[in-house]
Amino acid sequence: MRNLDITTLRSFVAVADLGGVTRAAGHLHLTQSAVSMQIKRLEEVLGLNLLDRTNRSVSLTVAGQQMLGYARRMVDMNDEVMARLTDQTYEGEIVLGVPHDIVLPAVPHVLQRFNTLFPRMKVQLITTFTRDLKAKYRRGDCDIILTTEAALELGGETLTALPLKWVGAPGGSAWRQRPLRLVFGRHCIFRAGAIAALEAAGIDWELAVETESDRTIEATVSADMGINAMIDGMQPRHLEQVDHGDTLPELTLQKINMYGMERARGEVLSQLGALLRQAYQTL
């Protein structure tokens, strides 16, 4: 009877999720050679090639894709058993702040994994604008925050950088109108950059609505009464990126930053930070 080792499975999942041995090694706090050796050991036990090494980038073979689902479940089950049945229990509350427009799709999966690891810990999720989150963090009202901004301040780390994209109603035509009708929140950090890009391109614009409600923004855009700018891949399902054929200006890159790891003490905050890091770096 051959047995699978959880350590090798954890390394395999990390390589698959992070797209390479180098990133996986950093995430697992191991050397690259140690991670490579664990992947090789797993392949030898299974008698299968799990990684396609013919290209410079790491990709999964068909067998690797099949194995990934099993590996995730086994690692999660191992972590749940260790969290629930060992004497090392953690209780308390963590306050996590995330801008409303980048909560999906990453944060629900992070919270699910975190609850498996620390079932007695409570996570209070606050969603608001980056400016408000940074103010709360400075006052000590949040333990960890994510932000969307063009730069990085002292004490933070950039998880990923993604471009802003124009979004509108599916099949909509609001983007063709002139003056172009914009739908932004009063405190939206993307607003000034989007307006500057339009003015540099000589495109007249006007505000279709100015609000502090995310639902109002989404409803107005989905009604094809204007367009908005969102981080690539973060738009809700009832909106879509505008296929404008270069008639609208390209927008800037936005960094998704995390603050709180320089204050983090103990396993709980470190694990939450690691889960957030992994989730956003694989978007």
C-alpha positions in Angstrom: 0.0 0.0 0.0 1.5 3.3 -1.0 0.7 6.4 1.1 0.5 10.0 0.1 2.4 12.5 2.2 0.6 15.8 3.1 3.8 17.8 2.9 4.3 16.8 -0.7 0.7 17.5 -1.5 0.9 20.9 0.1 3.9 21.7 -2.1 2.1 20.5 -5.2 -1.0 22.7 -4.5 1.3 25.7 -3.9 3.1 25.2 -7.2 -0.2 24.8 -9.0 -1.8 27.9 -7.4 1.2 30.2 -7.6 2.4 29.2 -11.0 5.9 28.0 -10.2 8.4 26.5 -7.8 10.0 29.8 -6.9 6.8 31.4 -5.7 5.7 28.2 -4.0 9.0 28.0 -2.1 8.6 31.6 -0.9 5.0 30.9 0.2 6.0 27.7 2.0 9.3 29.1 3.5 11.3 26.4 1.8 14.1 26.3 -0.7 13.3 25.8 -4.4 15.3 22.6 -4.4 13.2 21.3 -1.4 9.9 22.0 -3.2 11.2 20.5 -6.5 12.3 17.4 -4.5 8.9 17.0 -2.9 7.1 17.3 -6.3 9.5 14.7 -7.7 8.8 12.4 -4.7 5.0 12.8 -5.2 5.4 11.9 -8.9 7.4 8.8 -8.1 4.8 7.6 -5.6 2.1 8.0 -8.2 4.1 6.9 -11.1 2.8 10.0 -13.0 4.1 13.2 -14.4 2.1 16.0 -12.7 3.9 19.0 -14.2 4.6 19.8 -17.8 8.2 20.9 -17.9 8.6 21.4 -21.6 7.9 25.1 -21.4 9.6 27.8 -19.3 6.3 28.3 -17.4 5.0 25.6 -15.2 1.7 24.0 -16.2 -0.2 20.9 -15.1 -0.5 17.7 -17.1 -3.9 16.1 -17.5 -3.0 13.8 -14.6 -1.8 16.9 -12.6 -5.2 18.6 -13.1 -7.0 15.5 -11.9 -4.7 15.3 -8.9 -5.1 18.9 -7.9 -8.6 18.5 -6.7 -7.8 15.5 -4.6 -4.7 17.2 -3.2 -6.7 20.3 -2.1 -9.3 18.2 -0.3 -6.6 16.1 1.5 -4.6 19.2 2.6 -7.8 20.9 3.8 -8.9 17.8 5.7 -5.5 17.5 7.3 -5.6 21.2 8.4 -9.2 20.9 9.7 -8.3 17.8 11.8 -5.2 19.5 13.3 -7.2 22.7 14.1 -10.1 20.9 15.7 -8.5 18.0 17.5 -5.2 19.4 18.8 -4.8 21.3 22.0 -3.6 24.4 20.2 -6.8 26.3 19.8 -7.2 30.0 19.0 -10.1 32.2 20.0 -10.7 35.8 19.3 -11.6 38.3 16.6 -9.7 39.7 13.6 -10.9 42.8 11.7 -10.2 42.6 8.0 -10.8 45.6 5.7 -11.2 45.1 1.9 -12.3 47.6 -0.7 -15.8 46.6 -1.9 -14.8 46.2 -5.5 -12.1 43.5 -4.9 -14.0 41.4 -2.4 -15.0 39.0 -5.1 -13.8 36.4 -6.1 -10.9 36.0 -3.7 -12.1 36.9 -0.2 -14.9 34.3 0.3 -12.5 31.5 -0.5 -9.9 33.0 1.9 -12.5 33.2 4.7 -13.6 29.6 4.1 -10.0 28.4 4.3 -9.3 30.5 7.4 -12.4 29.1 9.2 -11.1 25.6 8.5 -7.8 26.4 10.1 -9.1 28.5 13.0 -12.8 27.5 13.6 -13.0 29.5 16.9 -11.6 32.7 15.4 -14.1 35.3 14.2 -13.3 37.5 11.2 -15.2 40.8 11.0 -15.1 41.9 7.3 -15.3 45.6 6.6 -15.9 46.8 3.0 -15.5 50.4 2.2 -13.2 52.7 0.2 -9.4 52.6 0.4 -9.2 56.0 1.9 -11.6 55.0 4.8 -9.8 51.7 5.3 -6.4 53.4 5.6 -7.8 55.8 8.2 -9.3 52.9 10.2 -6.0 51.0 10.0 -4.1 54.1 11.3 -6.5 54.3 14.2 -6.0 50.6 15.0 -9.6 49.7 14.1 -8.4 47.1 11.5 -5.8 44.3 11.9 -5.2 43.8 8.2 -6.4 45.9 5.2 -6.2 45.5 1.5 -6.1 48.7 -0.7 -6.4 49.6 -4.3 -4.0 52.4 -5.1 -1.4 53.5 -7.6 1.6 53.5 -5.2 2.7 51.6 -2.0 3.2 53.3 1.3 5.7 52.3 4.0 4.8 49.1 5.8 2.7 47.6 3.0 3.3 45.0 0.3 2.0 44.7 -3.2 0.1 41.5 -3.8 -0.6 42.1 -7.5 -1.0 44.9 -10.0 -3.9 44.8 -12.5 -5.1 47.3 -15.1 -8.3 49.3 -14.8 -10.9 48.5 -17.5 -14.0 50.3 -18.7 -17.1 48.4 -17.7 -20.7 48.8 -18.8 -24.0 47.0 -19.4 -23.8 43.7 -21.4 -24.3 44.7 -25.0 -24.7 48.3 -23.9 -24.1 51.4 -26.0 -23.5 54.1 -23.3 -19.8 54.1 -24.1 -20.6 55.4 -27.6 -22.4 58.5 -26.3 -20.8 62.0 -26.2 -20.4 63.5 -23.8 -19.5 60.2 -22.2 -21.6 59.5 -19.2 -19.6 58.4 -16.1 -20.9 56.6 -13.0 -18.6 56.9 -10.0 -18.8 57.1 -6.3 -17.9 60.4 -4.6 -14.8 58.9 -3.0 -13.8 56.4 -5.7 -10.0 56.3 -6.0 -10.3 55.5 -9.7 -12.4 58.5 -10.6 -9.7 61.2 -11.0 -7.5 58.9 -13.2 -10.3 58.0 -15.5 -11.4 61.6 -16.0 -7.7 62.6 -16.6 -7.4 59.9 -19.3 -10.6 61.1 -21.0 -9.5 64.7 -21.0 -6.0 63.8 -22.3 -7.8 61.9 -25.2 -10.1 64.9 -25.9 -13.3 63.1 -25.0 -16.1 65.1 -23.4 -17.7 63.6 -20.3 -20.3 64.2 -17.7 -21.4 62.5 -14.5 -24.5 60.4 -14.9 -24.7 59.9 -11.2 -22.6 60.7 -8.1 -23.3 58.5 -5.1 -21.8 56.7 -2.2 -23.8 53.5 -2.8 -22.2 50.6 -4.7 -25.6 49.2 -5.5 -26.6 52.5 -7.1 -23.5 52.5 -9.2 -24.0 48.9 -10.4 -27.7 49.5 -11.1 -27.1 52.6 -13.1 -24.3 51.0 -15.2 -26.3 47.8 -15.7 -29.2 50.0 -17.0 -26.8 51.3 -19.7 -27.0 54.9 -18.3 -23.3 55.2 -18.1 -20.0 53.4 -17.7 -17.5 52.9 -14.8 -13.9 51.8 -14.4 -13.1 48.6 -12.4 -10.0 46.5 -11.9 -9.6 43.8 -14.6 -11.6 40.7 -13.7 -13.3 42.2 -10.6 -16.6 43.4 -12.3 -19.8 41.7 -11.1 -21.5 39.2 -13.4 -24.2 41.6 -14.5 -21.6 44.0 -16.0 -19.0 43.4 -18.6 -15.8 45.0 -19.9 -16.5 47.5 -22.8 -15.2 46.3 -26.1 -14.6 49.9 -27.3 -12.0 49.1 -30.0 -9.5 51.7 -28.8 -12.1 54.5 -29.0 -11.7 55.0 -25.2 -8.3 55.6 -23.6 -6.4 52.8 -21.8 -6.4 53.2 -18.0 -3.6 52.8 -15.5 -2.4 49.9 -13.5 -3.7 49.6 -9.9 -1.9 47.9 -7.1 -3.7 45.7 -4.6 -1.7 46.3 -1.5 -1.8 44.7 2.0 -1.1 46.4 5.2 -0.8 44.7 8.6 1.9 42.1 8.3 4.5 44.4 9.9 2.3 44.4 13.0 1.3 40.8 12.8 2.3 38.7 15.8 1.5 35.0 16.0 0.3 32.3 13.7 -3.3 33.5 13.2 -2.6 36.9 11.5 0.3 35.4 9.7 -1.9 32.6 8.2 -4.6 35.1 7.2 -2.0 37.2 5.5 -0.6 34.2 3.7 -4.0 33.2 2.5 -4.8 36.7 1.2 -1.4 36.8 -0.5 -1.9 33.5 -2.2 -5.4 34.3 -3.3 -4.6 37.7 -5.0 -1.3 36.6 -6.5 -3.1 33.8 -8.4 -5.9 36.1 -9.8 
